[in-house]
Amino acid sequence: MLAIGLMSGTSLDGIDAALIETDGEALVRPVAFRGEAYSDVARRELAEATAMALTFERPRASPPLVRAGELIDRTHALVVHKLLRDAGVSADEVGVIGYHGQTVAHRPDRGWTWQIGDGAVLAAATGIVTVSDFRSADVAEGGQGAPLLPVYHAALCADFEKPVAVLNLGGVGNITVVGGDGGLVAFDTGPANGLIDTWVEAESGARFDADGALAASGRVDHAVLTAMLDHPFFDAPPPKSLDRSDFTIQPARGLSAADGAATLTAFTAATVAEALGVLETQPRRLIVAGGGRHNPTLMRMIRESTGIPLEAADALGWNGDALEAEGFAYMAVRTLKGLPISFPGTTGVPMAMPGGVIHRPA
């Protein structure tokens, strides 16, 4: 069926919307993609809601988070209509929408994960069956609720020589390794673009380090880098996951803008090397997706830290910006078919299990 996937990541830069044709198993055919940036006002509102959510012991309604949820619903509905227009497809031709929503806090250690965005509202606004809340069932069964994309990565890599790894560099980094027997191992590697973006915005007002230019002009402070790597997360065995707020730019305070960017970029690269170091078997290929692949300084540092050649997803004919959105479209179809989306090797859940809540338009 035709399926739409929607992803708004922790970088708060905007919404990715993908239209694919899939059976939720072996067949995957990308059809269309659209990226829609958030306005500065929307980014501030979402950042404030996220900061508030992190202060709560459990998810609960509060006016700023209710308003942020309404913003997420409104903007996502608009993007769906624009995507359909771009693709020349009508809503009644689409079987399902996979609606991730916006993560405002991820606390599997406390037994919960929180994504704002109401699937019922989106189903009503688009007239399309919508699957949302992909992570909660996994967390309720003792899983990490993340990463969820491995099942889609496995479908994309079905014909590749194994083992093969897919590294996603979003606000938080995560890696999927597809073994020779098709088995999956996946976990969050650490902050990817998140700390770099936060640093650059604080130092210059820019949203990100364009082309890695600021980091390239600075020097890595190895004392700060070593201190940042001395974090209990890196000693924990996989599967494991992070909230973007689990790491901060505080250790780099006092460095120049360029040296701080260089150090935080080197930190992201070092976390990827740490992740590869815990694998029993090293992958033959490391395919990189997500916004971080556009940063040549980060890509160079990862190559130097890991000693493994990197392949940008786009070189394989994939759209490296669309993979997460495509993955949620794929998982939405699997949810309709009752197929699992998380596994013991990807989230630590006790058994392979489905996820997501189905909302049908009135």
N, C-alpha and C positions, 0 to 999 in steps of 0.2 A: 504494500500500500504506500501511498504518499504520506509522509510524516514530516512535521515541523519540529525542530528542536530549538530551545531558547536557553541561552546562558548569559548570566551577568556575574562576572567574577569578582573576587575580593579586591582587585585593582580599582574597581569603581570607575573604569574608563567608559563603559557603555555596554550595549547589548549585542550579542552575536545571535543571528537567526539563520538557520539552515533548513532547506527543504531537500529531503532525500526520498528515494524509493527503496524500500527494504522489506524483507520478510522477517526481520528481527533475528535472522540466523546467518546464512551464508551470503545472501544477496544484499549488496549495498551499492546504490548508484546516486551520487550527488546530483542535485538538479539546480539549486540556486542558493545563494548566500547573500546576506546583507549585514553590515555592521552599522550600528547607530550609536553615536557618541552621546554621553550624558552632557547636559549643560553644566556650567559651573555651579549654578544654584542647586541642581539635582544632586551633584556630587557632594556638595556640602551637607545637604539634607540627609543623604544616605550615610555619610561619614559620621554625622552627629548621632543618627539612630544606632549605628554600629557601636559607637563609643558607649552609648547608654546601655545597650543590650549586654555588653561585656561586664557591666556592674551587677547584673542580676544573678541570683543563685539558680533561678529557673526561668524559662520564658514566661512572660506575662504581658498583658496588654498595657500600653501606656500611650498617651496621645502622640508623641513624636514617632513611635514605631507604627502606630496605626496610620498616620499620615504617610510615612515612608512606604508602607505596604500598598497604600492606594496609589502612590507614585509608581511603584514597580508594576502594579496591575495595568495602570493607564498607559505607561510607556511600552510595555510588552505587547499590549493589544494593538497599539498603533504600529509597532514594528511588524507584527503578523500581517496586518493589512497591506503594508508597504511591500513586504516580501511576496505576498500573493500577487500584487500588481506587477512587480518586477518580473515574476516568473510566468505571468499570463495564466495563472491557475485560479480557479474559483474555490471558495471555502468548502463547498460540498464535494469537491474532489479529494480533499485531504482527510485521511482516516483518523489522525490523532495529532495532538501537540504534546511534546514533552517539555514541561515548564519547570525549570529548576528553581526559579525565584532567586532571591538575594540572600546569601548567608550573612547573618549579622553576628552570630556567635556559634562556635562549634566546640562542644564540650562533652565528647564521648566519655571522658573520665568521670563526669557527673551524671551520665546516662541520658544526655540529650544533645540535639543539634537543632539549630533554629534558622530556618529560611523563611523570610517574609515573601508574600505573594500568594494570592488565593486562587487555586485552580478553578473553583466554581465561578469566580468572577470572570476569569479569562475564557472559560467555556461559553458563558453567556454573551460575552462581548464579541466572540468570533464565530459562534455557532458550531464549533468543532470540539469533539471529545478531547478532554485535556487530562493528562496525567501529571500530578505534582507530588511533592513531599516524597522524594525518592530515597531519602537517607534515614528517616526515622525508624522504619521497621528494622533495619539492620542494627542500628544503635540499641533498640529495645531488646534485641537478642544477644547483646554483648559485643557487637562489632564496632568498628571505628566509624562506619558510615562514609568512609572515604579511603582511597579513591574509588570512584565508580566507573571510570572510563575503560578499565582494563578489558571488559567484555567486548567493547567496541574495537579496541586496539587489536584484540585477538582476531576478530573478523577481518580487519584490514590486512593483517599479517599472515592470513591463512596459508598463502602460497609461498611464503618466504622461508629460506633456510633458517633453522632454529639452532640455538636460542637467539632471539632477537629482542631488543629493548626499544621502548618508546618513552622518551623523556618529554614531559610537558612542563614548559616554563611559563607559568602564569604568575599570579600574585604569590602563590605557594607552588613549589615544584613537586612533581610526583613522577614516579617511574613505573612502568609495566614491563615485566619480563615474561615472554611467552616461551616456555620450555620446549624441548624436542618432542615431548609427549603431549603438547598442547596445554600443559598445566600452567597456571598463572601465579606469579608472585608480584605483588605491587605494594607500594607504600609512598608516603610523602617523604621527600628528600630534605626539605627545609625551605626557608624563604627563597623565592626565585627573583621575581622583579619587585616584590613587595617592599623590601627595605631600601632598595636602590631608588625606587620611585618616591618613597617617603623622604629620603635624604635630599634628593634633587629638588623636590617641591619645597622643602623647608629652606634650602640654601639659595634657590634661584627663582622659585615660583613656577618653574616648568613642570609639566606633568611627568616627564620621564627623561632619561639621559639619551637624547637622540643620537643614534649611531654609536652609542658608547663613548662619545667624544670627551665628556668630562672625565670619565674613569681613565681613558687612554692618556690624558694629560697629567694624571696624578701618580703617586707612588703608594704602594701597598704598605700599610703599617702592620708588620708581622706580629707585633705584640698584641695589638687589638684583635687581629685575625685569630691568633691562638686562643685568646681569652673567649672569643665568641664560639669557637669550636668546642670549648669545655662546657658543654651544655648537656644536661641529662638526656635530652631527646636523642642524641646521637649514640648513646649507650643502650637505648631500648631496642629490643629486637623487632623486626617487622612481623606482621603488619602494624603500622602506626600512622597517625595522621596529626595534623597541626591546625590550629587557628592562626590566621595571619598575625594576630596580636601576641602570639607566644614569643616572638622575638622583636626587639626594638632597635632603633638606631642609637640608643644611648651610649653604647661602648665607643662609638666613633665620634662622639661630641668632643670638640677641641681640635679635631683635624681640620685642615683646609677643605674647601668644597671639593676640590679635585682629589685630594688624598682620601677623603671619606668615601667618595664614589668609587675610587679604585679599590679600597679595602672591602667595601660591601659587595662589590662585584666579584672580587676574589673569594669572598666568603661563600657566595652562591656557588661558584665553581667548586670550591672545596667540599661543599655539602654533597654535590653530585659524586665526587670521588669517594667520599665516605660511604655513600649509598652503594656504589658498585663494589666497594670493599667487603660488604657483608654478604654478597651473593656467593652461592656455592660454585656456580659456573658463570664465567664472564660471557656476555652476549657477543655474537659475531658482528652485530650492527647496532649502532645507537642512533635512532631516528629522533629528531628534535622538532617539536611542535610548540605552539604558543607564542606569545609576544616576544619572549626572550630570544628567540632565534633571529630576530631583527637587529640584535645588539652584537656587532662583530667583536667588540672587546670581551663581552661575556662568553661568546662562542670560542674565542681564542683561549681564554683562561680555562674553560672546561676541557678543551683539547689538551692543554698543557698539564692540567691536574689529573686527568684520567688516562692519558696516553692512548685513547681510542678515537679513531676518526669519527667525525660527526656528519650525519646526513640531514639536511633540512627536509622536512616532510614534503615541501613543495617539489623537490627534485624527484619524488616518486609519483608525482601527479596528484598528490593530496593537496588540500587547501589547509595549510598549517594554522590559519586563523579560525577555521570552521570546525575543527575536529571535536571540540567539546560540545558545541551546539548539535552537530551531527550525532554525537554519541547519545545525547538525551532524546533525540528523535528515535534512534535505534532502540534505546531502552524502553521508550514509551510503547513501541510495538511489542517488545518482549513482555511488558506488563500486561497488555491486552491478551496475550497468548498464554499468560501464566508461567513464563519462562524465568529462570533466575537471572538476577543482575549483579549479585555480590556473592563472594565465594570465600572459603576459609583462607586461601592464600592472598586475597586482595584486601579484605577488611578485618579478617580474624573472626568472622561470624562462624558459629559452630557447623553450619551446613550451607550448601548452596541454596539461596533463597530469592524469591521475587521481591519486588519493592514498588513503591509508588501507590498513589491513591487516584482512582479514576473518577472524573467528574463529567457528567453528560449534560449537554445543554438542554434546557427545558423544551 
